Amino acid sequence: MFRFLALAAFLTLFFVPAATRAAPTAAPVLAKADGPTFILQVQSVEHLLDNAEYIAGLIGRDDDAKQWLGLARKMAGPKGIEGVDLKRPFLIYGYLNQELVNSDVVVMIPMADKDSFLGLLKKTLSLEVKEEKDGLFSTEAPNNIGTVYFRFANDYLYATYLKKDNVAATKIPKPADVMGKGDSVISIGVRIDRLPEEIKKFALGAIEENLSKGKDQAIPNETPKIKALKDKTIDSVAAGVKAILFEGEQITLNIDVDSKKDELSFDFDLTAKKGSALAKDFADYKARKSVAFGGLATRDAAMVMALNLSMPSSVKNILGPAIDDVVKLGIAMIPNQAQTVLEPLVKALMPTLKSGDLDGSFAFLGPNKGDKYTIVMVGKIAGGKDLEKAIKEIVAKNADTIPIQMFLELDADTIGDTKIHRLKMKDGLDESTKKIVGESDAWLAFRDDAFLLTFGPDAKDALKKALTSAPAAGPVMKMEFAIGQLIAALSAKEEKATKQAAQKVFGANPTGDTFAMSVDGGESLHVRIAVKGKVLQFFYELDKAKKGN
């Protein structure tokens, strides 16, 4: 494994023209204005071994892993394995030029012993290594594709392809200057602000050309106003890409395994130039208030999904007329009698449809002592009380012709000053749904800024909490699942296998059982995906239980 990593890092230089140069995707951490355009860091072999052992333990292979990983560790002495230091990370950094094939790439391999590594090149790879001036070495890549130059400095080997100046003693950085913070399995960074202008313009042109094709593709029943909205939306996407290319500063990606936290994670960050419109957008994401997050500030959620998005102002400005056309087309397709019933409701919904905001959430609370869950849904609307009034008027006008009272009881109860309405559902629930929420009706309430719907054994208590919760700042998007708390729901169909796997992994008190994903604003646009090791272990054991192993 160690030899493979060392050879893979070194041999990367042999394939730079076909791979690295053709698809530059990594970036720098240097603060200097003239630093690298990209950097790729792979954690130390020692940490890779620890992580391999940890992951093997999650899937029941810890004994096998300890055996061969222990043997591998014993092979490492003070001179490492084949001269490679097992305790420090590998790095690749580069400077992208306008002509990608002429970009400068340097591979850094941590060294424990120079002579041992030279022996690896000469004896194992049968390469002819030449020692040139000032501590520089060179060797010819296979198939006559060019020369690889390298030198030993700062306890690293610096290697590059074709251009010996890339590893000149006066040019190579110290490891601390290019090394990222922390010890992620893989860290990648791209300095957007250091990309050549011609590359940015070329990328933008290609994206705009592909997006513009959508303007020529008519959608069914497309009116001039609907086309205008479609075209403006496409232009908005293109403007967003342009902002990232010309106002963005840096993209970073970290993939990590943390056995101490029992967590595997993926983190993506996009930062913008200070003072730019893009930076302001990111800050606004963080500050934006949401009825969804205000109504879901609860610790007993087994599952939460929430979204808080808003269309750009350029799109919002022409959204209204397009919505009018869409609604007219929709209304025209339904029978006249139904039109009479629905028109007041549609009219009350128009402010929400035209707002261009998508702010809503869905949560499973529980389970309670009976292994049942309560469902809570919260959504932002404009003029919620007007919508409620329209529903009541529709019910009153059509009471004799439409049996609405069979499934809807208006003003069935009161929470504070708010009337709540019962949706009569429990008699029509199938058995699988009853296993999850019990025999329950749903409850509906309106605030002027939101609608709230709850369903399950504790529906009225949950509705009360949601009604009294003020809008609050939150992520752009959030998903979180507490797998241990969801066992009762997951086992509704495959009870025996699910409970068997849950008991083995979580025991009686589930902890460390979450899968989470979020998109957040602030100083950067941050995307995070994190899963606890026990979650992976649970699904592995569940698969075994289903197969009867």
VMD Tcl script that draws the C-alpha trace (Angstrom):
set ca {
  {0.00 0.00 0.00}
  {2.78 2.41 0.96}
  {4.78 1.65 -2.14}
  {1.65 2.16 -4.21}
  {1.02 5.61 -2.72}
  {4.59 6.72 -3.26}
  {4.67 5.40 -6.81}
  {1.24 6.84 -7.58}
  {2.32 10.29 -6.42}
  {5.60 10.16 -8.33}
  {4.13 8.61 -11.48}
  {1.47 11.32 -11.57}
  {4.13 13.40 -13.28}
  {4.39 10.85 -16.09}
  {0.75 11.39 -17.02}
  {0.38 15.14 -16.51}
  {-0.26 15.89 -20.20}
  {-3.14 13.41 -20.42}
  {-4.72 13.85 -17.01}
  {-3.85 16.74 -14.73}
  {-3.41 19.25 -17.50}
  {-6.59 18.18 -19.29}
  {-8.90 18.59 -16.29}
  {-7.55 21.03 -13.66}
  {-9.75 20.63 -10.61}
  {-7.59 21.34 -7.54}
  {-6.40 24.54 -5.74}
  {-4.12 26.46 -3.30}
  {-4.15 27.46 0.30}
  {-1.37 30.04 -0.07}
  {-2.20 33.53 1.10}
  {0.37 35.10 -1.22}
  {-1.01 36.88 -4.28}
  {1.26 34.86 -6.57}
  {0.52 31.50 -4.93}
  {-0.63 28.32 -6.70}
  {-3.92 28.09 -8.52}
  {-4.72 24.69 -7.07}
  {-3.63 22.30 -4.35}
  {-4.48 18.70 -3.58}
  {-3.58 17.17 -0.23}
  {-3.89 13.51 0.79}
  {-3.49 12.67 4.47}
  {-0.55 10.70 5.81}
  {-0.30 6.96 5.29}
  {-0.47 6.48 9.05}
  {-3.84 8.22 9.23}
  {-5.03 6.38 6.11}
  {-4.27 3.12 7.91}
  {-6.14 4.24 11.02}
  {-9.15 5.19 8.90}
  {-9.03 1.93 6.96}
  {-9.09 0.01 10.25}
  {-12.00 2.13 11.53}
  {-14.09 1.60 8.38}
  {-13.30 -2.12 8.36}
  {-14.65 -2.26 11.91}
  {-17.95 -0.76 10.77}
  {-18.54 -3.60 8.34}
  {-17.39 -6.40 10.61}
  {-13.93 -6.83 9.15}
  {-11.93 -5.35 12.03}
  {-10.05 -8.57 12.86}
  {-8.86 -9.01 9.28}
  {-7.95 -5.32 9.04}
  {-5.98 -5.34 12.30}
  {-4.00 -8.32 11.09}
  {-2.79 -6.94 7.76}
  {-2.62 -3.32 8.86}
  {-0.61 -4.35 11.91}
  {1.82 -6.20 9.65}
  {2.10 -3.14 7.43}
  {2.88 -0.92 10.42}
  {5.60 -3.27 11.60}
  {7.31 -2.93 8.24}
  {7.75 0.80 8.80}
  {10.98 1.70 10.57}
  {12.79 5.03 11.09}
  {13.39 5.15 7.33}
  {9.72 4.66 6.55}
  {8.84 2.22 3.80}
  {10.93 2.66 0.64}
  {12.02 6.00 2.10}
  {8.49 7.45 2.34}
  {7.49 9.13 5.61}
  {4.22 7.64 6.83}
  {3.35 10.44 9.25}
  {3.01 13.43 6.89}
  {0.63 14.14 3.99}
  {1.17 13.99 0.22}
  {0.57 17.18 -1.82}
  {0.17 18.29 -5.42}
  {0.09 21.99 -6.32}
  {0.12 23.87 -9.56}
  {-0.11 27.14 -11.45}
  {-2.56 27.07 -14.33}
  {-1.54 28.96 -17.42}
  {-3.74 30.23 -20.24}
  {-2.57 27.25 -22.29}
  {-3.46 24.40 -19.95}
  {-0.92 22.02 -21.45}
  {1.83 24.38 -20.34}
  {0.62 24.64 -16.73}
  {3.13 23.98 -13.96}
  {2.43 21.06 -11.60}
  {4.53 19.87 -8.66}
  {4.10 16.65 -6.65}
  {5.31 16.60 -3.03}
  {6.10 13.24 -1.35}
  {7.03 13.18 2.36}
  {10.51 11.73 2.79}
  {11.93 9.69 5.66}
  {15.09 8.65 3.83}
  {16.38 10.01 0.52}
  {18.64 7.05 -0.32}
  {15.88 4.48 0.22}
  {13.58 6.32 -2.15}
  {16.27 6.61 -4.79}
  {16.73 2.87 -4.42}
  {12.99 2.43 -5.08}
  {13.28 4.36 -8.35}
  {16.44 2.63 -9.53}
  {15.83 -0.95 -8.41}
  {12.06 -1.38 -8.32}
  {11.17 0.83 -11.27}
  {14.45 0.30 -13.13}
  {14.67 4.02 -13.86}
  {17.93 5.74 -14.74}
  {18.29 8.60 -12.26}
  {20.71 11.43 -13.08}
  {22.06 13.78 -10.44}
  {22.28 17.27 -11.92}
  {23.54 20.57 -10.47}
  {22.46 22.12 -7.16}
  {20.78 19.00 -5.76}
  {18.49 18.48 -8.77}
  {17.71 14.98 -10.06}
  {16.09 13.82 -13.30}
  {14.74 10.67 -14.89}
  {13.05 9.89 -18.18}
  {9.37 8.99 -18.09}
  {8.36 5.75 -19.85}
  {7.52 5.75 -23.57}
  {9.73 8.82 -24.19}
  {7.04 11.28 -23.06}
  {9.50 13.57 -21.30}
  {11.71 14.22 -18.32}
  {10.72 14.31 -14.68}
  {12.81 16.62 -12.49}
  {12.89 16.37 -8.71}
  {14.79 17.51 -5.65}
  {14.81 16.73 -1.93}
  {14.12 19.67 0.41}
  {12.19 20.42 3.62}
  {11.84 16.65 4.23}
  {9.87 16.32 1.00}
  {10.57 15.26 -2.56}
  {9.42 17.93 -5.04}
  {8.87 16.51 -8.54}
  {7.68 18.14 -11.78}
  {7.33 17.36 -15.47}
  {9.53 18.91 -18.19}
  {10.18 22.30 -16.53}
  {13.07 22.06 -14.08}
  {12.47 25.65 -12.95}
  {9.29 24.50 -11.21}
  {11.45 22.77 -8.58}
  {14.25 25.32 -8.43}
  {15.60 25.68 -4.89}
  {14.55 29.34 -4.82}
  {11.01 28.65 -6.05}
  {9.71 25.67 -4.09}
  {7.47 26.60 -1.12}
  {7.82 25.29 2.38}
  {5.27 22.56 3.18}
  {3.55 24.81 5.75}
  {2.87 27.39 3.02}
  {0.87 25.01 0.84}
  {-0.48 22.59 3.42}
  {-4.13 22.89 4.38}
  {-5.45 23.03 7.92}
  {-6.48 19.83 9.64}
  {-5.89 16.30 8.41}
  {-8.72 15.42 6.04}
  {-8.44 12.28 3.94}
  {-8.50 14.50 0.84}
  {-8.41 18.30 0.67}
  {-8.76 20.15 -2.62}
  {-8.66 23.88 -3.14}
  {-9.03 26.04 -6.25}
  {-8.22 29.74 -6.21}
  {-10.76 31.10 -8.67}
  {-9.24 34.57 -8.49}
  {-5.94 33.17 -9.78}
  {-7.40 31.44 -12.81}
  {-6.28 33.07 -16.07}
  {-8.91 35.45 -17.43}
  {-9.02 33.65 -20.77}
  {-9.91 30.37 -19.05}
  {-12.76 32.07 -17.19}
  {-14.07 33.71 -20.35}
  {-13.88 30.44 -22.27}
  {-15.73 28.55 -19.51}
  {-18.40 31.25 -19.25}
  {-18.89 31.33 -23.01}
  {-19.35 27.56 -23.20}
  {-21.87 27.56 -20.34}
  {-23.82 30.51 -21.76}
  {-23.97 28.84 -25.17}
  {-25.45 25.65 -23.68}
  {-27.91 27.58 -21.52}
  {-29.06 29.72 -24.42}
  {-30.25 26.61 -26.25}
  {-32.99 26.35 -23.64}
  {-34.42 29.68 -24.82}
  {-35.11 28.19 -28.25}
  {-36.88 25.11 -26.85}
  {-40.55 26.00 -26.37}
  {-42.44 24.43 -23.48}
  {-46.08 23.25 -23.91}
  {-48.63 26.10 -24.00}
  {-45.85 28.67 -23.78}
  {-47.15 32.25 -23.81}
  {-44.97 35.35 -24.36}
  {-45.02 36.05 -20.62}
  {-44.09 32.48 -19.74}
  {-41.27 32.59 -22.30}
  {-40.04 35.87 -20.81}
  {-39.88 34.20 -17.37}
  {-38.07 31.17 -18.80}
  {-35.53 33.36 -20.61}
  {-34.95 35.55 -17.54}
  {-34.43 32.44 -15.38}
  {-31.84 31.13 -17.83}
  {-30.14 34.55 -17.84}
  {-30.14 34.48 -14.04}
  {-28.37 31.11 -14.01}
  {-25.76 32.46 -16.45}
  {-25.31 35.54 -14.26}
  {-24.74 33.30 -11.25}
  {-22.03 31.37 -13.08}
  {-20.41 34.63 -14.15}
  {-20.45 35.89 -10.56}
  {-18.72 32.75 -9.32}
  {-16.03 32.95 -12.02}
  {-15.29 36.67 -11.70}
  {-16.30 37.48 -8.11}
  {-15.44 34.13 -6.51}
  {-12.22 33.80 -4.53}
  {-11.69 30.17 -3.57}
  {-13.33 26.75 -3.67}
  {-12.33 24.17 -1.09}
  {-13.40 20.57 -0.72}
  {-12.62 18.32 2.25}
  {-13.45 14.64 2.54}
  {-12.78 13.36 6.02}
  {-13.03 10.31 8.22}
  {-12.91 10.96 11.97}
  {-12.91 7.80 14.07}
  {-12.93 9.79 17.33}
  {-16.16 11.53 16.35}
  {-17.37 8.37 14.59}
  {-18.13 10.47 11.52}
  {-17.53 10.59 7.78}
  {-17.98 14.02 6.23}
  {-17.88 16.04 3.03}
  {-17.42 19.82 3.21}
  {-17.56 22.25 0.29}
  {-16.88 25.98 0.63}
  {-17.09 28.78 -1.90}
  {-15.77 32.15 -0.79}
  {-16.21 35.42 -2.67}
  {-14.01 38.48 -3.02}
  {-14.58 40.89 -0.16}
  {-17.02 43.67 -1.01}
  {-18.40 41.85 -4.06}
  {-22.09 41.36 -4.79}
  {-21.51 37.62 -4.45}
  {-20.11 38.06 -0.93}
  {-23.18 40.10 -0.01}
  {-25.45 37.34 -1.34}
  {-23.70 34.77 0.86}
  {-24.07 37.01 3.91}
  {-27.76 37.56 3.11}
  {-28.35 33.79 3.04}
  {-27.21 33.61 6.65}
  {-29.40 36.48 7.83}
  {-32.60 35.58 5.98}
  {-35.49 34.77 8.34}
  {-37.48 31.59 7.78}
  {-40.84 30.42 9.11}
  {-39.65 26.86 8.49}
  {-36.68 27.04 10.85}
  {-38.62 29.10 13.36}
  {-41.28 26.40 13.56}
  {-38.87 23.47 13.75}
  {-36.52 24.44 16.57}
  {-37.04 21.12 18.35}
  {-34.70 18.55 19.85}
  {-36.99 15.55 19.56}
  {-37.10 15.41 15.75}
  {-36.30 12.03 14.27}
  {-36.25 13.65 10.84}
  {-36.13 17.25 9.61}
  {-36.17 18.59 6.06}
  {-36.28 22.34 5.47}
  {-35.67 24.74 2.60}
  {-35.44 28.53 2.44}
  {-34.87 29.82 -1.11}
  {-35.71 33.05 -2.89}
  {-35.62 33.84 -6.59}
  {-33.34 36.67 -7.78}
  {-35.05 40.06 -7.99}
  {-34.62 40.07 -11.80}
  {-36.79 36.94 -11.97}
  {-39.28 38.09 -9.33}
  {-39.96 41.26 -11.33}
  {-41.50 39.29 -14.20}
  {-42.81 36.33 -12.21}
  {-46.28 37.80 -11.63}
  {-47.43 38.07 -15.27}
  {-46.14 34.58 -16.03}
  {-48.00 33.15 -13.01}
  {-51.17 34.85 -14.26}
  {-50.84 33.08 -17.60}
  {-50.08 29.70 -15.99}
  {-53.13 29.99 -13.72}
  {-55.40 31.00 -16.63}
  {-54.22 27.97 -18.60}
  {-54.81 25.71 -15.63}
  {-58.25 27.07 -14.80}
  {-59.35 26.72 -18.43}
  {-58.59 22.99 -18.32}
  {-61.03 22.17 -15.50}
  {-64.87 21.96 -15.66}
  {-66.87 25.18 -15.23}
  {-68.44 24.06 -11.95}
  {-65.04 23.37 -10.44}
  {-63.77 26.72 -11.74}
  {-66.43 28.50 -9.69}
  {-65.29 26.67 -6.55}
  {-61.54 27.04 -7.10}
  {-61.24 30.60 -8.37}
  {-61.52 32.26 -4.91}
  {-58.93 29.84 -3.55}
  {-56.54 30.46 -6.44}
  {-56.98 34.21 -6.05}
  {-56.02 33.96 -2.38}
  {-52.94 31.89 -3.30}
  {-51.68 34.32 -5.96}
  {-49.60 36.53 -3.60}
  {-47.74 33.43 -2.42}
  {-47.21 32.09 -5.95}
  {-45.93 35.48 -7.11}
  {-43.62 36.05 -4.14}
  {-40.82 33.92 -5.58}
  {-40.03 32.53 -2.11}
  {-39.83 28.85 -1.19}
  {-39.73 28.49 2.58}
  {-41.01 25.31 4.13}
  {-40.21 22.34 6.34}
  {-41.26 18.82 7.17}
  {-40.46 16.94 10.39}
  {-41.05 13.63 12.14}
  {-41.24 14.06 15.92}
  {-40.85 11.11 18.25}
  {-41.35 8.28 18.55}
  {-43.55 8.41 21.66}
  {-43.89 5.55 24.15}
  {-46.19 3.78 21.72}
  {-43.59 4.00 18.91}
  {-45.74 6.49 16.99}
  {-44.64 9.70 15.30}
  {-46.09 13.17 14.89}
  {-45.64 14.89 11.54}
  {-45.24 18.67 11.34}
  {-45.31 20.74 8.13}
  {-44.75 24.49 8.01}
  {-44.80 26.64 4.87}
  {-44.45 30.33 4.19}
  {-47.43 32.00 2.53}
  {-48.41 35.60 1.85}
  {-51.79 36.59 3.28}
  {-52.46 33.39 5.19}
  {-55.56 34.79 6.86}
  {-56.99 35.75 3.45}
  {-56.44 32.17 2.29}
  {-58.17 30.83 5.40}
  {-61.10 33.22 4.77}
  {-61.37 32.04 1.16}
  {-61.52 28.40 2.28}
  {-64.30 29.19 4.75}
  {-66.29 31.06 2.08}
  {-65.93 28.16 -0.36}
  {-67.18 25.71 2.27}
  {-70.12 27.94 3.20}
  {-71.23 28.54 -0.41}
  {-70.98 24.90 -1.44}
  {-72.17 23.14 1.71}
  {-75.29 21.81 -0.02}
  {-73.59 20.50 -3.16}
  {-70.15 19.35 -2.02}
  {-69.83 17.13 1.12}
  {-66.75 19.00 2.39}
  {-67.83 18.49 6.01}
  {-67.15 14.77 5.63}
  {-63.40 15.38 5.63}
  {-62.99 18.97 6.94}
  {-64.23 20.47 10.21}
  {-63.59 24.22 10.31}
  {-62.92 25.98 13.63}
  {-62.81 22.62 15.40}
  {-60.68 23.99 18.25}
  {-58.70 27.02 19.37}
  {-55.05 27.54 20.31}
  {-54.63 30.95 21.88}
  {-56.41 33.34 19.53}
  {-56.06 31.04 16.52}
  {-58.81 28.81 15.21}
  {-57.58 25.39 14.09}
  {-59.27 23.04 11.63}
  {-59.57 19.26 11.66}
  {-58.87 17.13 8.59}
  {-60.77 13.89 9.21}
  {-58.30 11.21 8.16}
  {-58.05 8.46 10.76}
  {-60.88 6.32 9.37}
  {-59.24 6.19 5.95}
  {-55.68 5.32 6.97}
  {-54.14 2.07 5.80}
  {-52.44 -0.29 8.25}
  {-48.86 0.70 7.37}
  {-49.64 4.38 8.00}
  {-51.35 3.54 11.31}
  {-48.17 1.78 12.43}
  {-46.32 5.06 12.02}
  {-48.79 7.76 13.18}
  {-51.53 5.77 14.87}
  {-55.23 6.45 14.34}
  {-55.04 10.21 14.02}
  {-56.68 13.14 12.34}
  {-54.64 16.06 10.98}
  {-54.83 19.66 12.22}
  {-54.48 22.77 10.08}
  {-53.86 26.38 11.13}
  {-53.04 29.67 9.42}
  {-50.95 32.63 10.43}
  {-50.75 35.57 8.09}
  {-47.21 34.49 7.11}
  {-47.58 30.70 7.21}
  {-49.72 27.60 7.10}
  {-49.12 24.81 9.62}
  {-50.23 21.19 9.37}
  {-49.72 18.49 12.01}
  {-50.62 14.82 12.03}
  {-50.13 12.13 14.66}
  {-50.66 11.40 18.37}
  {-49.21 14.72 19.59}
  {-50.48 16.81 16.69}
  {-52.16 19.55 18.75}
  {-49.17 20.06 21.05}
  {-46.85 20.24 18.05}
  {-49.18 22.70 16.36}
  {-49.19 24.92 19.44}
  {-45.37 25.04 19.51}
  {-45.18 25.79 15.80}
  {-47.84 28.52 15.98}
  {-46.01 30.37 18.73}
  {-42.56 30.13 17.07}
  {-41.34 33.31 15.40}
  {-39.44 33.23 12.08}
  {-35.74 32.60 12.65}
  {-32.54 32.63 10.62}
  {-31.40 29.24 9.40}
  {-29.56 27.42 6.63}
  {-30.61 27.63 3.00}
  {-31.31 23.91 3.21}
  {-31.22 21.33 5.98}
  {-31.81 17.58 6.11}
  {-31.22 15.55 9.24}
  {-32.18 11.97 10.04}
  {-31.73 10.33 13.44}
  {-31.74 6.72 12.27}
  {-32.04 5.25 15.76}
  {-35.20 7.28 16.37}
  {-36.62 6.24 13.00}
  {-36.40 2.50 13.67}
  {-40.10 2.21 14.48}
  {-40.96 3.80 11.12}
  {-38.32 1.90 9.17}
  {-39.45 -1.40 10.65}
  {-43.08 -0.97 9.55}
  {-42.47 -3.19 6.51}
  {-39.46 -5.33 7.49}
  {-39.82 -5.38 11.24}
  {-37.72 -8.40 12.14}
  {-34.60 -7.53 10.10}
  {-34.71 -3.82 11.02}
  {-35.09 -4.39 14.75}
  {-32.39 -7.06 14.72}
  {-29.90 -4.70 13.05}
  {-30.91 -1.76 15.28}
  {-30.49 -3.76 18.48}
  {-27.02 -4.90 17.44}
  {-25.81 -1.42 16.46}
  {-27.71 1.04 18.63}
  {-28.81 -1.03 21.63}
  {-31.57 0.36 23.83}
  {-30.51 4.02 23.68}
  {-29.68 5.26 20.15}
  {-26.89 7.83 20.02}
  {-24.48 8.81 17.28}
  {-27.09 7.85 14.72}
  {-27.44 10.85 12.43}
  {-27.16 11.58 8.74}
  {-27.14 15.32 8.05}
  {-26.85 17.62 5.05}
  {-26.95 21.41 5.06}
  {-26.34 24.38 2.79}
  {-25.54 27.60 4.63}
  {-24.43 31.15 3.94}
  {-22.29 33.64 5.84}
  {-18.63 34.27 5.08}
  {-18.90 31.56 2.43}
  {-21.42 29.29 0.78}
  {-20.94 26.11 2.78}
  {-22.25 22.64 1.95}
  {-21.80 19.88 4.49}
  {-22.75 16.20 4.43}
  {-21.98 14.16 7.53}
  {-22.90 10.61 8.48}
  {-22.13 8.84 11.72}
  {-20.28 5.57 11.47}
  {-23.07 3.75 13.30}
  {-25.44 4.66 10.47}
  {-23.24 2.87 7.95}
  {-22.86 -0.01 10.37}
  {-26.65 -0.22 10.79}
  {-27.35 -0.46 7.06}
  {-24.59 -3.05 6.71}
  {-26.14 -5.14 9.48}
  {-29.62 -4.58 8.03}
  {-28.48 -5.95 4.68}
  {-27.02 -9.00 6.45}
  {-30.22 -9.55 8.41}
  {-32.35 -9.38 5.25}
  {-30.13 -11.99 3.63}
  {-30.32 -14.15 6.75}
  {-26.56 -14.04 7.39}
}
mol new
graphics top color blue
foreach p $ca { graphics top sphere $p radius 0.5 }
foreach p [lrange $ca 0 end-1] q [lrange $ca 1 end] { graphics top cylinder $p $q radius 0.2 }
display resetview
